[in-house]
C-alpha cells in the first residue's frame, strides 16, 4: 500500500493540512477499504452488495437520462 503524505506549506494551518489529508484519503478510498476489510465477507454477501450498488447506479443513470 502506498504511503499518503501531506506536506505542510509555509504558514499553513494544521486544520487545513488535515482537510487536505482527509480529501486525499477519500479520493483513494483508503478508509472505505479498511472498513470493508475489517471483517470477513462471504462471497455471496459480496455479490449481493455489488449487485445493490450496480442496481442503484443504474437507477441514477436512468433518472438522469429521463431529464
N, CA, C and O atoms as a printed pandas DataFrame, in Angstrom:
     atom_number atom_name residue_name chain_id  residue_number  x_coord  y_coord  z_coord
0              1         N          UNK        A               1    0.849   -1.181    0.000
1              2        CA          UNK        A               1    0.000    0.000    0.000
2              3         C          UNK        A               1    0.893    1.242    0.000
3              4         O          UNK        A               1    1.798    1.355    0.826
4              5         N          UNK        A               2    0.641    2.170   -0.921
5              6        CA          UNK        A               2    1.468    3.368   -0.979
6              7         C          UNK        A               2    1.216    4.276    0.220
7              8         O          UNK        A               2    0.117    4.323    0.773
8              9         N          UNK        A               3    2.255    4.987    0.598
9             10        CA          UNK        A               3    2.159    5.912    1.714
10            11         C          UNK        A               3    1.542    7.219    1.242
11            12         O          UNK        A               3    1.908    7.738    0.187
12            13         N          UNK        A               4    0.614    7.747    2.013
13            14        CA          UNK        A               4   -0.027    9.005    1.674
14            15         C          UNK        A               4    0.584   10.080    2.554
15            16         O          UNK        A               4    0.558    9.987    3.781
16            17         N          UNK        A               5    1.130   11.093    1.917
17            18        CA          UNK        A               5    1.785   12.175    2.651
18            19         C          UNK        A               5    1.145   13.502    2.303
19            20         O          UNK        A               5    0.711   13.727    1.173
20            21         N          UNK        A               6    1.095   14.375    3.290
21            22        CA          UNK        A               6    0.670   15.752    3.077
22            23         C          UNK        A               6    1.778   16.621    3.642
23            24         O          UNK        A               6    2.076   16.577    4.836
24            25         N          UNK        A               7    2.378   17.404    2.776
25            26        CA          UNK        A               7    3.495   18.248    3.193
26            27         C          UNK        A               7    2.949   19.612    3.594
27            28         O          UNK        A               7    2.159   20.220    2.871
28            29         N          UNK        A               8    3.390   20.086    4.775
29            30        CA          UNK        A               8    2.976   21.395    5.257
30            31         C          UNK        A               8    3.552   22.479    4.364
31            32         O          UNK        A               8    4.717   22.434    3.969
32            33         N          UNK        A               9    2.713   23.449    4.060
33            34        CA          UNK        A               9    3.180   24.617    3.324
34            35         C          UNK        A               9    3.556   25.691    4.332
35            36         O          UNK        A               9    3.143   25.638    5.491
36            37         N          UNK        A              10    4.328   26.652    3.895
37            38        CA          UNK        A              10    4.761   27.725    4.801
38            39         C          UNK        A              10    3.554   28.489    5.328
39            40         O          UNK        A              10    2.730   28.975    4.553
40            41         N          UNK        A              11    3.454   28.593    6.658
41            42        CA          UNK        A              11    2.378   29.358    7.286
42            43         C          UNK        A              11    1.005   28.720    7.163
43            44         O          UNK        A              11   -0.003   29.420    7.259
44            45         N          UNK        A              12    0.939   27.405    6.953
45            46        CA          UNK        A              12   -0.347   26.725    6.787
46            47         C          UNK        A              12   -0.891   26.244    8.129
47            48         O          UNK        A              12   -0.135   25.822    9.004
48            49         N          UNK        A              13   -2.193   26.313    8.274
49            50        CA          UNK        A              13   -2.870   25.810    9.462
50            51         C          UNK        A              13   -2.804   24.290    9.517
51            52         O          UNK        A              13   -2.724   23.627    8.483
52            53         N          UNK        A              14   -2.837   23.745   10.723
53            54        CA          UNK        A              14   -2.890   22.293   10.887
54            55         C          UNK        A              14   -4.235   21.779   10.385
55            56         O          UNK        A              14   -4.303   20.714    9.771
56            57         N          UNK        A              15   -5.306   22.531   10.641
57            58        CA          UNK        A              15   -6.638   22.125   10.214
58            59         C          UNK        A              15   -6.726   22.013    8.693
59            60         O          UNK        A              15   -7.347   21.093    8.159
60            61         N          UNK        A              16   -6.098   22.959    8.012
61            62        CA          UNK        A              16   -6.132   22.944    6.552
62            63         C          UNK        A              16   -5.363   21.743    6.001
63            64         O          UNK        A              16   -5.786   21.115    5.030
64            65         N          UNK        A              17   -4.229   21.431    6.633
65            66        CA          UNK        A              17   -3.445   20.268    6.200
66            67         C          UNK        A              17   -4.220   18.979    6.465
67            68         O          UNK        A              17   -4.193   18.063    5.643
68            69         N          UNK        A              18   -4.910   18.899    7.605
69            70        CA          UNK        A              18   -5.735   17.726    7.908
70            71         C          UNK        A              18   -6.856   17.579    6.889
71            72         O          UNK        A              18   -7.172   16.466    6.469
72            73         N          UNK        A              19   -7.455   18.691    6.491
73            74        CA          UNK        A              19   -8.522   18.657    5.499
74            75         C          UNK        A              19   -8.000   18.111    4.170
75            76         O          UNK        A              19   -8.669   17.316    3.510
76            77         N          UNK        A              20   -6.789   18.552    3.782
77            78        CA          UNK        A              20   -6.193   18.039    2.547
78            79         C          UNK        A              20   -5.905   16.549    2.652
79            80         O          UNK        A              20   -6.094   15.808    1.688
80            81         N          UNK        A              21   -5.441   16.101    3.836
81            82        CA          UNK        A              21   -5.179   14.680    4.049
82            83         C          UNK        A              21   -6.460   13.868    3.938
83            84         O          UNK        A              21   -6.478   12.821    3.292
84            85         N          UNK        A              22   -7.526   14.343    4.562
85            86        CA          UNK        A              22   -8.800   13.628    4.520
86            87         C          UNK        A              22   -9.345   13.539    3.098
87            88         O          UNK        A              22   -9.889   12.509    2.701
88            89         N          UNK        A              23   -9.197   14.624    2.331
89            90        CA          UNK        A              23   -9.651   14.590    0.936
90            91         C          UNK        A              23   -8.863   13.570    0.131
91            92         O          UNK        A              23   -9.429   12.841   -0.685
92            93         N          UNK        A              24   -7.566   13.519    0.359
93            94        CA          UNK        A              24   -6.731   12.565   -0.367
94            95         C          UNK        A              24   -7.100   11.131    0.015
95            96         O          UNK        A              24   -7.155   10.255   -0.848
96            97         N          UNK        A              25   -7.353   10.889    1.308
97            98        CA          UNK        A              25   -7.763    9.559    1.757
98            99         C          UNK        A              25   -9.098    9.166    1.122
99           100         O          UNK        A              25   -9.283    8.015    0.726
100          101         N          UNK        A              26  -10.023   10.118    1.025
101          102        CA          UNK        A              26  -11.316    9.850    0.399
102          103         C          UNK        A              26  -11.153    9.517   -1.072
103          104         O          UNK        A              26  -11.758    8.568   -1.572
104          105         N          UNK        A              27  -10.331   10.300   -1.768
105          106        CA          UNK        A              27  -10.126   10.079   -3.199
106          107         C          UNK        A              27   -9.560    8.701   -3.481
107          108         O          UNK        A              27   -9.934    8.055   -4.460
108          109         N          UNK        A              28   -8.664    8.257   -2.627
109          110        CA          UNK        A              28   -8.035    6.959   -2.834
110          111         C          UNK        A              28   -8.783    5.839   -2.119
111          112         O          UNK        A              28   -8.355    4.686   -2.148
112          113         N          UNK        A              29   -9.887    6.173   -1.486
113          114        CA          UNK        A              29  -10.788    5.251   -0.785
114          115         C          UNK        A              29  -10.053    4.330    0.193
115          116         O          UNK        A              29  -10.344    3.136    0.267
116          117         N          UNK        A              30   -9.115    4.883    0.929
117          118        CA          UNK        A              30   -8.345    4.115    1.903
118          119         C          UNK        A              30   -9.215    3.721    3.087
119          120         O          UNK        A              30   -9.203    2.569    3.520
120          121         N          UNK        A              31   -9.975    4.690    3.612
121          122        CA          UNK        A              31  -10.806    4.406    4.781
122          123         C          UNK        A              31  -11.923    3.423    4.448
123          124         O          UNK        A              31  -12.250    2.550    5.252
124          125         N          UNK        A              32  -12.499    3.569    3.269
125          126        CA          UNK        A              32  -13.580    2.662    2.865
126          127         C          UNK        A              32  -13.058    1.236    2.732
127          128         O          UNK        A              32  -13.730    0.290    3.143
128          129         N          UNK        A              33  -11.867    1.073    2.164
129          130        CA          UNK        A              33  -11.274   -0.255    2.047
130          131         C          UNK        A              33  -11.001   -0.856    3.418
131          132         O          UNK        A              33  -11.229   -2.046    3.636
132          133         N          UNK        A              34  -10.514   -0.039    4.335
133          134        CA          UNK        A              34  -10.221   -0.532    5.683
134          135         C          UNK        A              34  -11.503   -1.005    6.378
135          136         O          UNK        A              34  -11.507   -2.024    7.068
136          137         N          UNK        A              35  -12.585   -0.250    6.185
137          138        CA          UNK        A              35  -13.852   -0.628    6.813
138          139         C          UNK        A              35  -14.392   -1.937    6.237
139          140         O          UNK        A              35  -14.892   -2.782    6.978
140          141         N          UNK        A              36  -14.291   -2.104    4.923
141          142        CA          UNK        A              36  -14.833   -3.326    4.322
142          143         C          UNK        A              36  -13.986   -4.544    4.654
143          144         O          UNK        A              36  -14.505   -5.657    4.725
144          145         N          UNK        A              37  -12.707   -4.349    4.855
145          146        CA          UNK        A              37  -11.828   -5.480    5.156
146          147         C          UNK        A              37  -11.677   -5.747    6.643
147          148         O          UNK        A              37  -10.889   -6.602    7.044
148          149         N          UNK        A              38  -12.425   -5.024    7.461
149          150        CA          UNK        A              38  -12.350   -5.213    8.905
150          151         C          UNK        A              38  -12.854   -6.604    9.292
151          152         O          UNK        A              38  -12.303   -7.239   10.191
152          153         N          UNK        A              39  -13.894   -7.070    8.615
153          154        CA          UNK        A              39  -14.472   -8.382    8.884
154          155         C          UNK        A              39  -14.512   -9.192    7.594
155          156         O          UNK        A              39  -14.518   -8.634    6.496
156          157         N          UNK        A              40  -14.540  -10.500    7.737
157          158        CA          UNK        A              40  -14.640  -11.369    6.569
158          159         C          UNK        A              40  -16.027  -11.237    5.971
159          160         O          UNK        A              40  -17.031  -11.240    6.683
160          161         N          UNK        A              41  -16.068  -11.123    4.667
161          162        CA          UNK        A              41  -17.342  -11.037    3.961
162          163         C          UNK        A              41  -17.463  -12.249    3.037
163          164         O          UNK        A              41  -16.619  -12.482    2.172
164          165         N          UNK        A              42  -18.525  -13.005    3.243
165          166        CA          UNK        A              42  -18.727  -14.197    2.421
166          167         C          UNK        A              42  -18.896  -13.796    0.969
167          168         O          UNK        A              42  -19.388  -12.707    0.677
168          169         N          UNK        A              43  -18.489  -14.673    0.051
169          170        CA          UNK        A              43  -18.621  -14.355   -1.376
170          171         C          UNK        A              43  -20.059  -14.026   -1.783
171          172         O          UNK        A              43  -20.279  -13.163   -2.632
172          173         N          UNK        A              44  -21.032  -14.705   -1.187
173          174        CA          UNK        A              44  -22.427  -14.424   -1.533
174          175         C          UNK        A              44  -22.836  -13.023   -1.068
175          176         O          UNK        A              44  -23.601  -12.342   -1.750
176          177         N          UNK        A              45  -22.324  -12.592    0.099
177          178        CA          UNK        A              45  -22.622  -11.251    0.603
178          179         C          UNK        A              45  -21.963  -10.191   -0.279
179          180         O          UNK        A              45  -22.545   -9.139   -0.544
180          181         N          UNK        A              46  -20.736  -10.483   -0.731
181          182        CA          UNK        A              46  -20.021   -9.568   -1.619
182          183         C          UNK        A              46  -20.806   -9.371   -2.913
183          184         O          UNK        A              46  -20.966   -8.253   -3.403
184          185         N          UNK        A              47  -21.292  -10.491   -3.452
185          186        CA          UNK        A              47  -22.056  -10.466   -4.698
186          187         C          UNK        A              47  -23.342   -9.662   -4.513
187          188         O          UNK        A              47  -23.715   -8.871   -5.378
188          189         N          UNK        A              48  -24.009   -9.867   -3.392
189          190        CA          UNK        A              48  -25.258   -9.161   -3.108
190          191         C          UNK        A              48  -25.004   -7.657   -2.978
191          192         O          UNK        A              48  -25.766   -6.847   -3.505
192          193         N          UNK        A              49  -23.930   -7.287   -2.273
193          194        CA          UNK        A              49  -23.594   -5.878   -2.078
194          195         C          UNK        A              49  -23.273   -5.202   -3.414
195          196         O          UNK        A              49  -23.748   -4.100   -3.691
196          197         N          UNK        A              50  -22.466   -5.873   -4.236
197          198        CA          UNK        A              50  -22.105   -5.305   -5.531
198          199         C          UNK        A              50  -23.327   -5.179   -6.435
199          200         O          UNK        A              50  -23.434   -4.229   -7.211
200          201         N          UNK        A              51  -24.246   -6.136   -6.335
201          202        CA          UNK        A              51  -25.485   -6.068   -7.109
202          203         C          UNK        A              51  -26.335   -4.882   -6.704
203          204         O          UNK        A              51  -26.909   -4.203   -7.556
204          205         N          UNK        A              52  -26.420   -4.627   -5.393
205          206        CA          UNK        A              52  -27.186   -3.483   -4.907
206          207         C          UNK        A              52  -26.590   -2.174   -5.413
207          208         O          UNK        A              52  -27.315   -1.266   -5.818
208          209         N          UNK        A              53  -25.268   -2.088   -5.385
209          210        CA          UNK        A              53  -24.595   -0.872   -5.855
210          211         C          UNK        A              53  -24.855   -0.672   -7.343
211          212         O          UNK        A              53  -25.139    0.444   -7.777
212          213         N          UNK        A              54  -24.759   -1.747   -8.131
213          214        CA          UNK        A              54  -24.989   -1.659   -9.568
214          215         C          UNK        A              54  -26.434   -1.257   -9.861
215          216         O          UNK        A              54  -26.695   -0.452  -10.755
216          217         N          UNK        A              55  -27.357   -1.821   -9.108
217          218        CA          UNK        A              55  -28.766   -1.505   -9.302
218          219         C          UNK        A              55  -29.026   -0.022   -9.018
219          220         O          UNK        A              55  -29.760    0.639   -9.753
220          221         N          UNK        A              56  -28.421    0.487   -7.953
221          222        CA          UNK        A              56  -28.611    1.887   -7.579
222          223         C          UNK        A              56  -28.002    2.830   -8.619
223          224         O          UNK        A              56  -28.618    3.834   -8.977
224          225         N          UNK        A              57  -26.802    2.516   -9.105
225          226        CA          UNK        A              57  -26.174    3.381  -10.103
226          227         C          UNK        A              57  -26.962    3.362  -11.417
227          228         O          UNK        A              57  -27.078    4.390  -12.085
228          229         N          UNK        A              58  -27.496    2.213  -11.783
229          230        CA          UNK        A              58  -28.345    2.145  -12.982
230          231         C          UNK        A              58  -29.604    2.973  -12.804
231          232         O          UNK        A              58  -30.062    3.624  -13.743
232          233         N          UNK        A              59  -30.163    2.951  -11.607
233          234        CA          UNK        A              59  -31.343    3.753  -11.302
234          235         C          UNK        A              59  -31.024    5.244  -11.452
235          236         O          UNK        A              59  -31.803    5.995  -12.040
236          237         N          UNK        A              60  -29.881    5.664  -10.921
237          238        CA          UNK        A              60  -29.494    7.069  -11.034
238          239         C          UNK        A              60  -29.253    7.459  -12.492
239          240         O          UNK        A              60  -29.644    8.545  -12.922
240          241         N          UNK        A              61  -28.616    6.582  -13.241
241          242        CA          UNK        A              61  -28.370    6.865  -14.667
242          243         C          UNK        A              61  -29.678    6.995  -15.435
243          244         O          UNK        A              61  -29.820    7.869  -16.290
244          245         N          UNK        A              62  -30.636    6.118  -15.126
245          246        CA          UNK        A              62  -31.925    6.173  -15.836
246          247         C          UNK        A              62  -32.675    7.459  -15.489
247          248         O          UNK        A              62  -33.353    8.027  -16.345
248          249         N          UNK        A              63  -32.561    7.916  -14.263
249          250        CA          UNK        A              63  -33.205    9.174  -13.865
250          251         C          UNK        A              63  -32.557   10.340  -14.599
251          252         O          UNK        A              63  -33.238   11.269  -15.036
252          253         N          UNK        A              64  -31.232   10.284  -14.732
253          254        CA          UNK        A              64  -30.512   11.365  -15.410
254          255         C          UNK        A              64  -30.885   11.402  -16.895
255          256         O          UNK        A              64  -31.022   12.481  -17.471
256          257         N          UNK        A              65  -31.047   10.238  -17.513
257          258        CA          UNK        A              65  -31.392   10.167  -18.922
258          259         C          UNK        A              65  -32.798   10.699  -19.205
259          260         O          UNK        A              65  -33.053   11.260  -20.271
260          261         N          UNK        A              66  -33.706   10.521  -18.246
261          262        CA          UNK        A              66  -35.086   10.977  -18.433
262          263         C          UNK        A              66  -35.182   12.500  -18.425
263          264         O          UNK        A              66  -36.066   13.077  -19.058
264          265         N          UNK        A              67  -34.266   13.147  -17.705
265          266        CA          UNK        A              67  -34.333   14.610  -17.578
266          267         C          UNK        A              67  -33.867   15.312  -18.783
267          268         O          UNK        A              67  -33.866   16.542  -18.820
